[in-house]
Amino acid sequence: MTEFGSPPTPVVPVAWSTVRDRLRARGLRWTPQRRTLIEVLSRTDGHVTGSELVDRCRDVDPATIPSTVYRTLDVLEELGLVSHSHAADGREEFHVMPNGEHGHLHCIDCGETWEIDAGEAASLVAAVSEARQFRVELSHLSIAGRCSRCVAAQG
């Protein structure tokens, strides 16, 4: 549930073949750097930082400019093709649209990260929504703590 008991918004699979037209509809040119970023994203699964995307793009096109990558990522997020969240250390990560909206759990000891789907987060989101009249954006939910292995290792 995302907003005061309403079901989560379904995530539509990415149609990379439509990106060129969707960018042009926004008045953006279809540049070689944007094409490279789209190609890199279409082969990316899961989470990736902006700097990792810049590096991957530079592997294909050394002339890639970071500001172009980040500006294009902003537009792609507005179009619903990527989402961003923040890791426990605060760094921004991008996710090529997953099969469903999710948050993250981060172990502060070992650094492991897990996704928490809408079903797992439902009671927490509902409690916050009801108590605070606050709409939780699950894709921005990051909970830091200790995983079972690290708790067990502490004895």
Summary of the structure (lengths in Angstrom):
residues: 155
radius of gyration: 17.7
end to end distance: 36.0
largest distance: 58.5
contacts: 418
relative contact order: 0.17
helix: 45%
strand: 18%
